[in-house]
């Protein structure tokens, strides 16, 4: 049964540098959101988390981590990777038409309400976290609560 108490919560998933970790991350996020009654956000959140974790795994040689947090009706998804270099700004879609990759942050920019990055150390390892937010959670929470009434 979906949760009706939508207080602040947070989950962290530490993952190895392994392409299979992207699938583990996506399925874990789906389960978290479903159990919290946020089914309407699953598809967008999965896309965003997949892009963020894919970049963290692909562009580093170290471990990565996913953090998912709901607070004040905002879902924040962050991916930490061991590479401290700033992410390349998203290119325009027209510039990517012939490329097979490079669309990740463009998708994040297009689908998230807000996104950014910051340097962050974790367990003595320097790196960065790239994050995005979905503020539509408030309307999803209201719909979930009214459906249960």
N, C-alpha and C positions, 0 to 999 in steps of 0.2 A: 504494500500500500504506500502511495507517495507520502512523503513527509509534509506536515502542515506547519511545523516550526521552521521558519526560514532564517534562522539566526546565522551569524557568521560561521563559516567552516572553511577548512583548508586541508588539502591532501598534497603529499609530495611523493613522487615516484623517482627513485634513483635507477638509472639504466646504464648498462655498459655501452661502449662504442661498438654497436652491432646493428646492422640494418633491420634485423628482426625486431629490435626494440621499438620501432615505429608502430608496428602492428600491436604490440603489447600495450603501448601508450594509448593508441586509439581505442582499443577495446576496454581498457581500464577507465578511460574518461567516459565512454558510453555508459558503463556500469555506474559510475559515480553520479552522473547527471540523472540517469533513470531512477536510481534509488532516492534521489532528492526531489523527484517529481518535476524535473526540468527537461522532459522528453522533447519539447519543442525546440530546444537549443542544441540538441545532440548533433545534428548534421553540420551546422555551422561551426560549432565548437570542435568537432572532430577534424574538420578541414583545417581550421586554424592551428590546432595542436599538431597535426600531422606535418604541416609546413614548418612550424617552428622546430619540432624535434628532428625532422629530416635534415634541416640545416645544421642543427647542433651536432648530429651524428656525422653528417657528410663532411663538414668543414673542420673537424677536430680529430685528434687521435686519442683523446681522453674520454672519461665518462661524461654523462649528461644527466639532467634531471628535469622533470616536469613538475610544476606547481600549479594547482588549481585552487582558486579561492573565491568564495562568494561573500561579499560584504556590502551592505547598504544597497542591495539590489543590483550589484555589478559583479559580473563574472570575469575574473582576471585569470588568464592562462599565460604562464611564463615558462620558457625553456632556457635552462642554463647549460652552457657549453664551455669547454676549457679554452677556447680561443678568445683572447681579450680584444682582438681587433674589432672595430665597429663594423656592423653589417653594411654591405653595399646598399645604397638607397635603391628603392624599387625603380626599375626602368619603365618607360612607357610601353604599353602593350604593343604598339606599332613596331617598336624596336626589337621585340621578342618574337615576332611572327615566324621567323625561320629557325629559331633556336628550340632545342628540345628541353632545355631547362632554364632556370633563372626567373621563373614566374612566382616563386613562393612568397616573397615579401609583397609582390604586387597583389596577390590574392589576399594576403593578410590585410593590407591597406584597404582593399576594396570591401572586405567582408566585416572587418572589425569597426567598432565605433571609435576606437583610439588604439594606437600602438606606439611602441618605442623600445628603447634599449638602454642599458646602463652597465658599466663595469661592475663586476661582483666576484669576490673571492669565495671559494667554498672548500672547506677542509684543507686550507693551505694552498689550493690551486687557484691561480688567477684565471679569470674568464669573463663572461658577460651573460646577462640575461636579456633575452628578447621577449617582450610581453605584448599582449593585446587584451582589450576589454570588450565585453558585450554588455551594454547598458540596457538592452531590451529585457533583461532578466526581470525587472519590475513588472512588466505587463505579463510575462510568463508566469510569475509567481501569483499574480492576481487571478489569472485564468485558471491556474491549478487549484487555488484555494476555493474559488467559486464553483468549480466543478465538483468539489468534495462536499459542498454545502447542500 
